[in-house]
Amino acid sequence: VLADNTAIISFKTARYAKNGSELAGRHTTLVARKTGGAWKTVILIHHLPTPGYGQEPPAEAVRDEVAYRSNKGRNMDYGIGIPSYIDAWREVKAAEEAGFTHAWFYDSQLIYSDVYATMALAAQNTNRIKLGTLVAIPSNRIAPVTASAIATINKLAPGRVVLAMGTGYTGRNTMGLPQMSVKRLREYTQQVQGLLRGEDVLFTEGGKERWIRLVHADHADFINIEDPIEVYLAANGPRALQVVGEFSDGWVTTLRGRSDLSGDYATISGAAAKAGRSTAKPYTVALAFGCVLREGESLTSERVMARVGPSLLPGVHAQWEASYGPGANLGMQSESESGDAYEAYIQEYASTHGTPSDRLYLDVHRGHMVFLKPGEEQFVRQDVIARSLTGTGPEIIDKLEIMEAGGIDNVAISVPDIPGARDLIEDFGREVIAKRG
């Protein structure tokens, strides 16, 4: 305990096998301050030790990170997840003013506006908020196009750009295709990162290999790779998590209803160690949804259903894709009953809309993350809403404390539309950000 009523505490948590051997563990450092007679955690840091979990993090690393977090002024970053509509810059600007640190844009080419055009307008109309894809799909663009696009946004918003990528959900499923292979994601990530570092990269097309580079990277009028562009990867399965450890600057997760991510962090750390990279816990973004309840509202109030329903249904869509479509990669536990029930629904929906049986996936994703199709209300479960970031301001703050304790650095809270975005920005900004910091 220091003289200024500040305490620095370090401890270790671990899971053990029945034979007593350690399976996974991590060291945690927290800084607490005493105000009004009560102690409150103000900084919480998780360190993934070296493989084997036998060593504490170096003292200087702890001091450096405590200093960083203190100067940063907060622990968790707050993001708004936006179905990319071209005029979203208005809501992004409002989010910046309300204290949100990040705006995340979805890359689903058959559902939304072009993600990079949307980000460009947001970049021109904001000053501080970070702008990122959530997530860019490699099959939508060849690697040099993605590198050029994100470097162009970095020209408009220097140092405020994040490129998050993944193997694809709606960007693939809306074309009747499964997610890309992890092998392809690894190759694509290496190519994009190399180009953004100004390197020559080997590119393959049609069986031909050619060296490529961003030829005018040093020309001030075109792109900006002088200010680093962080590359995050979305991953749920063990092979994709290994790619996060090997190459990524951060990790994007859907959480899949879990709060204990220690196993995932161990996989990432192990892969990072083999690649000769830092084994520290990666910056972690959790895709979430929620709604701040207003006086008199419940989890099933009409406004609440309209705000969170469209963000909940993709989980049901994924269950259908897993059983009846090309497959889904959200990492969710298979629930055949959900898939079967949605199959019955979509068959009836398609018959009333004249959709051929070989194009059901197009109807499945109509309204995806934006609105509920007539009849989809039956799939919006109250228990799922209760697990989301839905509740009163204090209830949401409590949920965020748990998420942060589990290693989450950034919550990307999805909004369905302009009214939903405005509600979240105003209510979350006032009831959560302003009070939690």
Buried (B, 14 or more C-beta within 10 A) or exposed (E): EEEEEBEBEBEEEEEEEEEEEEEBBBBBBBBBBEEEEEEEBBBBBBBBBEBEBEEBBEEEBBEEBBEEBEEEEBBBBBBBBBBBBEEBBBBBBBBBBBBBBBBBBBBBBEBBBBBBEBBBBBBEBBEEBBBBBBBBBBBBBBBBEBBBBBBBBBBBBEEBBBBBBBBBBBBBBBBBBBBBEBEBBBBBBBBBBBBBBEBEBEBEEEEEEEEBBBEEBEEEEBBBBBEEBBBBBBBBBEBBBBBBBBBBBBBBBBBEEEEEBBBBBBBBBBBBBEBEBEBBBBBBBBBBBBBBBEEEBEBEBEBBBBBBBBBBBBBBBBBBBBBBBBEBBBBBEEBEEBBBBBBEBBBEBBEEEEBEEEEBBBBBBBBBBBBBBEEBEEBBEEEBBEBBBBBBBEBBBEBBBEBBBBBBBBBBBBBBBBEBBBBBBEBBBBBBBEEBE
